[in-house]
Amino acid sequence: MSANEMLAFETNCHIFDGCGFPAPGLNSFLFEPLFTVGGIEFNKPMLLAVLTTVIVIGFFWAAFGRAKVVPGKLQMVGEAGYDFVRRGIVYDSLGKKEGEKYVPFMVSLFFFVWIMNLWSIIPVAQFPVTSIIAFPAALALIVYVLWMYLTFKKHGFVGGLKNITGYDKSLGPILPLAVVLEFFSNVIIRPFTHAVRLFANMFAGHLLILMFTIASWYLLNGIGIAYAGVSFVMTVVMTAFELFIQAVQAYVFVLLATNYVQGALAEHH
Amino acid sequence: MNPLAVLASEGELENPLLPPLPELVIGLIAFAIVFIFLGKKLLPKINQTLDERREAIEGGMEKAEAAQAEAQQVLEDYRAQLADARHEAARMRQEAQEQGASMIAEMRSEGERQREEIIAAGHAQIEADRKAASASLRQDVGKLAGDLAGRIVGESLADAARQSRTIDRFLDDLEAKAAAGATKAEANR
């Protein structure tokens, strides 16, 4: 594989060379297979997803594998992260008693999503795995199944339907309309927005960084060099901003998942 | 040109919102592995550790409270003992003072008594000596006077009883005179 194929843009193209700006686009999110394992063609995002698994497990193994009452540095960091999700997200909306059961799921979800986002600014990787819709979709699907399961388990079939559709007799004549809208909003739109919110944020963030990175290189000719400097500064700024957005989006994703679980467990009203 | 860019230019790119199946499956599996490891193994472990820590902290606090209470008790005991000891010391000191005073008084009275005894004994001795001397003197003087008188009158006053009577009468007279003289001297003074 040549360097040309590894990079997301043409390397021999500069302004005033009669070469158009190689703007990043959908093609920046497509990867050629790196290798094939058992008939599955592994590309870069898949590899990064697998690495995410390794890193999350590896970190928590190192931190909690030999957990001590008096924690070491790594264990303290792990505990801080664990406590952030447990207290900051799960206990806040589900309460300590009911929420405890869902803590492992939400902790796994948060760190899995966060590390997948984080690849965006890791040198060499430099691609947020969650900007491939399949990964947020897979996670949103798990949350969706969990939500449906809890709803019908808690309220039974009719009660579950009522919970999902926000059935409320006091609405009177607009009840059918409200039921239809709620059904669409909860059952069809919700998992879609759940996945797309994460996907689109990471997609756009990656696009922005790419744009400024490519521009920094493309403008490196004649008077364009001054603008290239600006573009490079913007690349750095956007990278720092992405670092923040990655954590926020992971937080939002898990917060929403927790809210859905809470909605499923809440009494119908 | 990049082959992907070629694809893009030919409009064969997939809709970015349509999830490709291999990625979907790998995402599910990857997350499942993370969830299983964390949920079944690592997080229960840290929970157990956190519980242990909380217990240790609570136990430690209880222990510390107990130790503090014990220390307070010991301090109070110690203070009470100290106060007792001070009291006792003061009492003993006073007792010793009193004892010392009484001993001094006792010894003084004993000494006085002994002095009196010695003085009395001395007086008695002197009296006895005086009496003995007086008796012996009287005898000697009587004998000498008798001898002298016998020589002078040439008559042996053999009769001891008569002789003694005469001597006694003489001496009594002498004593009476001496006493009278002494009284007179006393009166003249």
Interface residues (C-beta under 8 A of the other chain):
Chain A: N4 E5 E10 P22 G25 L26 N27 F29 L30 F31 E32 I40 E41 P45 M46 A49 V50 T52 T53 V56 I57 F60 W61 A63 F64 G65 A67 K68 V69 V70 P71 Q75 G78 E79 Y82 V103 P104 F105 V107 S108 L109 F111 F112 I132 I133 A134 F135 A137 A138 L139 L141 I142 V196 F199 F203
Chain B: M1 N2 P3 L4 A5 L7 A8 L13 P16 L17 L18 P19 P20 L21 P22 E23 L24 V25 I26 G27 L28 A30 F31 I33 V34 F35 F37 L38 G39 L42 L43 K45 I46 Q48 T49 L50 E52 R53 A56
